Amino acid sequence: MKASVLHKFGTPPTFEEIADPVCGPNSVVIELKACGVCRSDYHAWSGSDPDVKLPHIMGHELAGIIAETGSGIKRFSVGDHVTVPFILGCGICSDCQTGNSTICDKQKTIGFTVSGGFAQFVEIYFADFNLVRLPCSLGFETAAAMGCRVTTAFRALTDRACLLPGEWLAVYGCGGIGTSAILIAKALGAKVIGIDINSLALEKARDLGADIVLDSAKFPNIWQEVRELTNGGVHVSVDALGIEETFQNSIRSLRKLGRHIQIGMPTGNNANVSLALLDLIYSRQLKVIGTRGMASSGFSSLLTMIDEGSIKLDSLISKKLKLSQVSEALSQFGKRSEAGITIINNFSM
């Protein structure tokens, strides 16, 4: 099969021919039809994710057709159209059995601990437990756009933060994860402030329904502006980048009893941050909530909202590329937010 293989961190992946994956008894092999390119792939590419061992195939926002099933697979068949969460729970442990497979101790993560979707075929482990069958109305590109960023944002806002209609949400970083959060928050009836330094990302945020967009470079303390605009602070704030600046601004934007959601993955020097515990967390009685991915059991509610038309994922897709152009997609990341979601939809070139 053709694949984009990373041989050295921080260098362009090589588009090459490699052996097809071998299907294990509890796995399926999927023929890729679409795969998103995410900031987390950038972390893998740059060597910031310690789970990634070289040589490696990245890509974790995927959709395709089952090409082969293992002997133990009972719920799915060759030809099924499927997607899958990037965190593959074992399906057996107590965490998985209670709907919390994103913290499974035996998890495999597509595109990080195991080979991912920047290839023509990929093996999916624990497939009966993790696969999500796509409705006929949902195309492969839209399903890929639903991948890590939309599902993570959906769980973050609906399950972890319990965002309510009429509440204010601040989103720090209006790239793929941030714009996904904006789209979902508006569908939930919230009021949204999108914050970034990239004018294209802010334009995308406005197009997706953000009530207010702010260029943080224009304000010495952006969190003060957010608190003034919302008469005391937002109810929920998202750090969609994972750097100390956005984390600190997010925390400080909150009103009393507010909820901070950490979606952006902190890496390098941003893995440990300072925190004004007394003045913020203790005195304002704030919640600091971590979130990562979404279990396959959480997809049904999201798919219902997509099918009803309240969440329109096609509006998130900003670019479509060939597999050989993965480097071009990765280059958009760094400290700037990408404007929308890039999809790989041609795996033969």
C-alpha positions as CSV (number, residue, x, y, z in Angstrom):
1,M,0.0,0.0,0.0
2,K,1.0,3.7,-0.3
3,A,1.7,5.5,2.9
4,S,3.2,8.7,4.3
5,V,5.9,7.5,6.6
6,L,7.7,9.7,9.2
7,H,11.4,8.6,9.5
8,K,12.8,11.6,11.3
9,F,11.0,14.1,13.5
10,G,10.5,17.5,12.1
11,T,11.3,16.4,8.5
12,P,8.8,15.8,5.6
13,P,7.2,12.3,5.7
14,T,8.1,10.1,2.8
15,F,5.4,9.0,0.4
16,E,6.3,5.4,-0.2
17,E,5.1,1.8,-0.9
18,I,5.0,-0.4,2.2
19,A,3.4,-3.8,3.2
20,D,-0.3,-3.9,3.8
21,P,-1.3,-4.3,7.5
22,V,-2.1,-7.8,8.8
23,C,-5.5,-8.2,10.3
24,G,-5.5,-9.6,13.9
25,P,-8.4,-11.7,15.2
26,N,-10.1,-8.9,17.0
27,S,-9.2,-6.2,14.4
28,V,-10.5,-5.0,11.1
29,V,-8.5,-3.4,8.2
30,I,-10.1,-0.3,6.8
31,E,-9.5,1.1,3.4
32,L,-9.1,4.8,3.9
33,K,-11.4,7.2,2.1
34,A,-10.7,10.4,4.1
35,C,-8.4,11.4,7.0
36,G,-8.1,14.8,8.8
37,V,-4.8,16.5,9.5
38,C,-4.8,17.7,13.1
39,R,-2.6,19.8,15.5
40,S,-2.0,16.5,17.4
41,D,-0.4,15.1,14.2
42,Y,1.9,18.2,14.3
43,H,2.9,17.2,17.8
44,A,3.7,13.7,16.6
45,W,5.6,15.0,13.6
46,S,7.7,17.4,15.7
47,G,8.7,14.8,18.3
48,S,6.7,16.4,21.1
49,D,4.6,13.3,21.8
50,P,6.7,10.7,23.7
51,D,4.4,7.9,22.5
52,V,5.5,8.1,18.9
53,K,8.3,5.7,17.8
54,L,9.9,5.9,14.4
55,P,9.4,5.0,11.6
56,H,5.7,5.9,12.0
57,I,2.5,6.5,10.1
58,M,0.5,9.4,11.6
59,G,-3.2,10.3,11.1
60,H,-6.1,9.7,13.5
61,E,-9.2,11.4,12.1
62,L,-10.3,8.7,9.6
63,A,-13.2,7.2,7.8
64,G,-13.4,4.4,5.3
65,I,-14.7,1.0,4.3
66,I,-13.9,-2.3,6.0
67,A,-11.7,-4.3,3.7
68,E,-11.0,-7.3,6.0
69,T,-12.3,-8.6,9.4
70,G,-10.6,-10.7,12.0
71,S,-11.9,-14.1,13.0
72,G,-13.3,-12.7,16.3
73,I,-15.3,-9.8,14.8
74,K,-19.1,-10.2,15.2
75,R,-20.6,-6.8,14.8
76,F,-19.1,-5.6,11.6
77,S,-18.6,-6.9,8.0
78,V,-16.5,-6.3,5.0
79,G,-18.0,-3.3,3.1
80,D,-19.3,-1.4,6.1
81,H,-18.7,2.3,6.1
82,V,-17.1,3.3,9.4
83,T,-15.3,5.8,11.5
84,V,-13.5,5.3,14.9
85,P,-12.4,7.3,17.9
86,F,-8.6,7.7,17.9
87,I,-8.4,6.3,21.4
88,L,-9.1,2.5,21.2
89,G,-10.2,1.1,24.5
90,C,-9.8,-2.6,25.2
91,G,-13.5,-3.0,25.8
92,I,-13.1,-5.2,28.8
93,C,-11.8,-3.2,31.7
94,S,-14.1,-1.3,34.1
95,D,-13.3,2.0,32.5
96,C,-14.4,0.8,29.1
97,Q,-17.5,-0.9,30.5
98,T,-18.6,2.3,32.2
99,G,-18.2,4.4,29.0
100,N,-14.8,5.8,29.9
101,S,-12.6,4.1,27.4
102,T,-10.6,7.3,26.8
103,I,-8.8,6.5,30.1
104,C,-8.4,2.7,29.5
105,D,-5.0,1.5,30.8
106,K,-4.7,-0.8,27.8
107,Q,-5.7,1.7,25.2
108,K,-4.0,2.0,21.8
109,T,-4.1,5.4,20.1
110,I,-4.3,5.5,16.3
111,G,-1.5,7.5,14.7
112,F,0.4,7.7,18.0
113,T,1.1,4.3,19.6
114,V,0.0,2.4,16.5
115,S,0.0,3.2,12.8
116,G,-2.6,5.7,11.6
117,G,-4.6,6.9,8.7
118,F,-2.0,8.5,6.5
119,A,-2.0,5.4,4.4
120,Q,-4.3,3.4,2.1
121,F,-5.1,0.9,4.8
122,V,-5.0,0.8,8.6
123,E,-5.6,-1.9,11.2
124,I,-8.2,-1.0,13.9
125,Y,-7.7,-2.9,17.2
126,F,-10.6,-4.0,19.5
127,A,-12.8,-3.3,16.5
128,D,-16.1,-4.6,17.8
129,F,-15.9,-2.3,20.8
130,N,-14.6,0.8,19.1
131,L,-15.9,1.1,15.5
132,V,-18.8,3.4,14.7
133,R,-21.0,2.6,11.7
134,L,-21.6,5.6,9.5
135,P,-25.2,6.5,8.6
136,C,-25.9,6.5,4.8
137,S,-26.4,10.3,5.0
138,L,-22.9,11.0,6.2
139,G,-20.0,11.0,3.6
140,F,-16.4,10.0,4.3
141,E,-15.0,13.5,4.2
142,T,-17.6,14.8,6.7
143,A,-17.0,11.8,8.9
144,A,-13.2,12.5,8.9
145,A,-13.9,16.1,9.8
146,M,-15.9,14.8,12.7
147,G,-12.7,13.1,14.0
148,C,-10.6,14.0,16.9
149,R,-11.4,17.7,17.0
150,V,-15.2,17.6,16.7
151,T,-15.7,14.6,18.9
152,T,-13.3,15.9,21.6
153,A,-15.0,19.3,21.5
154,F,-18.5,17.7,21.7
155,R,-17.6,15.6,24.7
156,A,-15.8,18.6,26.3
157,L,-18.9,20.9,26.1
158,T,-21.7,18.5,26.5
159,D,-20.3,16.0,29.0
160,R,-17.3,17.5,30.8
161,A,-18.4,21.2,31.0
162,C,-22.2,20.7,30.7
163,L,-22.5,23.9,28.7
164,L,-26.1,25.3,29.0
165,P,-28.2,27.4,26.6
166,G,-27.6,31.1,27.2
167,E,-24.2,30.6,28.9
168,W,-21.1,32.5,27.7
169,L,-18.2,30.4,26.2
170,A,-14.8,31.8,25.4
171,V,-12.6,29.8,23.0
172,Y,-8.9,30.5,23.0
173,G,-7.5,29.4,19.7
174,C,-9.9,29.2,16.7
175,G,-8.2,26.5,14.7
176,G,-9.8,23.1,14.1
177,I,-10.7,22.3,17.7
178,G,-11.7,25.8,18.5
179,T,-14.0,26.3,15.5
180,S,-15.5,22.8,16.3
181,A,-16.2,24.1,19.8
182,I,-17.8,27.2,18.4
183,L,-20.0,25.3,16.0
184,I,-21.2,22.9,18.7
185,A,-21.7,25.6,21.3
186,K,-24.0,27.6,19.0
187,A,-26.0,24.4,18.3
188,L,-26.4,24.1,22.1
189,G,-27.7,27.7,22.4
190,A,-24.6,29.3,24.0
191,K,-23.1,32.7,23.3
192,V,-19.5,32.5,22.1
193,I,-16.4,34.6,22.0
194,G,-13.7,33.4,19.6
195,I,-10.1,34.6,20.4
196,D,-7.0,34.3,18.2
197,I,-4.2,36.2,16.6
198,N,-4.8,34.8,13.1
199,S,-7.2,36.9,11.1
200,L,-8.3,34.0,8.9
201,A,-9.1,31.9,11.9
202,L,-11.1,34.7,13.4
203,E,-13.0,35.1,10.1
204,K,-13.8,31.4,10.2
205,A,-15.0,31.7,13.8
206,R,-17.3,34.5,12.8
207,D,-18.6,32.5,9.8
208,L,-19.4,29.6,12.1
209,G,-21.5,31.8,14.4
210,A,-19.2,33.3,17.1
211,D,-21.1,36.3,18.6
212,I,-17.8,38.2,19.2
213,V,-14.3,37.6,17.8
214,L,-11.2,39.2,19.4
215,D,-7.7,39.5,18.2
216,S,-5.8,38.9,21.4
217,A,-2.7,40.7,20.0
218,K,-4.6,44.0,20.3
219,F,-5.2,43.7,24.0
220,P,-2.6,43.8,26.8
221,N,-4.8,41.5,28.9
222,I,-7.4,39.8,26.7
223,W,-9.0,38.2,29.7
224,Q,-10.0,41.6,31.1
225,E,-11.7,42.5,27.8
226,V,-13.6,39.1,27.9
227,R,-14.7,39.8,31.5
228,E,-16.0,43.3,30.7
229,L,-17.9,42.1,27.6
230,T,-19.6,39.4,29.6
231,N,-20.3,41.4,32.8
232,G,-18.0,39.4,35.1
233,G,-16.7,36.6,33.0
234,V,-17.7,33.6,30.9
235,H,-19.3,30.5,32.3
236,V,-17.0,28.2,30.4
237,S,-13.7,28.8,28.7
238,V,-11.7,26.5,26.4
239,D,-8.0,26.4,25.9
240,A,-7.8,24.9,22.4
241,L,-4.1,25.4,21.9
242,G,-2.3,24.0,25.0
243,I,0.2,26.8,25.7
244,E,0.6,28.7,28.9
245,E,-0.6,32.0,27.6
246,T,-4.0,30.6,26.4
247,F,-4.3,28.6,29.6
248,Q,-3.8,31.6,31.8
249,N,-6.1,33.8,29.8
250,S,-8.8,31.1,29.8
251,I,-8.7,30.7,33.6
252,R,-8.8,34.5,34.2
253,S,-11.7,34.9,31.8
254,L,-14.1,32.9,34.0
255,R,-16.7,34.3,36.2
256,K,-17.3,32.9,39.7
257,L,-18.1,29.1,39.6
258,G,-16.8,29.0,36.0
259,R,-15.4,26.0,34.2
260,H,-12.1,25.8,32.4
261,I,-11.7,23.0,29.8
262,Q,-8.3,22.0,28.7
263,I,-8.6,20.5,25.2
264,G,-5.3,21.7,23.7
265,M,-2.4,19.3,24.4
266,P,0.3,20.9,26.5
267,T,3.8,19.9,25.2
268,G,7.4,20.9,25.9
269,N,7.7,24.0,28.2
270,N,4.0,24.3,28.3
271,A,3.5,20.9,30.0
272,N,3.8,22.6,33.5
273,V,2.3,26.0,34.2
274,S,2.0,28.4,37.1
275,L,-1.4,28.9,38.7
276,A,-2.8,31.6,41.0
277,L,-4.5,29.0,43.2
278,L,-5.8,31.4,45.9
279,D,-7.0,34.3,43.8
280,L,-8.6,32.2,41.1
281,I,-9.4,28.5,41.8
282,Y,-10.1,28.9,45.5
283,S,-11.6,32.4,45.7
284,R,-13.7,32.2,42.5
285,Q,-14.5,28.5,43.1
286,L,-13.5,27.5,39.6
287,K,-13.4,24.1,38.0
288,V,-10.4,23.0,35.9
289,I,-11.4,20.1,33.7
290,G,-9.2,18.0,31.5
291,T,-10.6,16.2,28.5
292,R,-9.2,14.0,25.7
293,G,-11.1,12.3,22.9
294,M,-14.5,10.7,23.1
295,A,-15.5,7.0,23.4
296,S,-17.4,5.3,20.6
297,S,-20.5,5.2,22.9
298,G,-20.7,9.0,22.7
299,F,-21.0,9.2,18.9
300,S,-24.8,8.6,18.7
301,S,-25.8,12.0,20.2
302,L,-23.4,13.8,18.0
303,L,-24.6,11.9,14.9
304,T,-28.2,12.7,15.8
305,M,-27.4,16.5,15.9
306,I,-25.5,16.2,12.5
307,D,-28.4,14.3,11.0
308,E,-30.9,16.9,12.2
309,G,-28.8,19.7,10.7
310,S,-28.1,21.5,13.9
311,I,-24.3,20.8,13.4
312,K,-23.1,21.3,9.8
313,L,-19.6,19.8,9.6
314,D,-19.0,20.6,6.0
315,S,-18.6,24.2,7.0
316,L,-15.4,23.2,8.9
317,I,-13.6,21.8,6.0
318,S,-11.3,24.4,4.5
319,K,-8.8,22.3,2.3
320,K,-8.6,18.9,0.6
321,L,-5.2,17.4,-0.3
322,K,-3.6,14.2,-1.6
323,L,-1.7,11.8,0.7
324,S,1.6,12.9,-0.8
325,Q,0.8,16.5,0.4
326,V,0.7,15.7,4.1
327,S,3.8,17.9,4.7
328,E,1.9,20.9,3.3
329,A,-0.9,20.3,5.7
330,L,1.4,19.9,8.7
331,S,3.2,23.2,7.8
332,Q,0.1,25.2,8.7
333,F,0.5,24.4,12.4
334,G,3.0,25.8,15.0
335,K,1.9,28.6,17.2
336,R,-0.7,29.9,14.7
337,S,-4.2,28.4,14.5
338,E,-5.1,26.8,11.2
339,A,-8.3,28.2,9.6
340,G,-10.6,25.2,9.4
341,I,-9.9,21.5,8.9
342,T,-7.7,20.0,6.2
343,I,-8.8,16.6,4.8
344,I,-6.8,14.0,2.9
345,N,-9.1,12.5,0.4
346,N,-6.8,10.9,-2.2
347,F,-4.7,8.0,-1.0
348,S,-3.2,6.8,-4.3
349,M,-1.2,10.0,-5.0
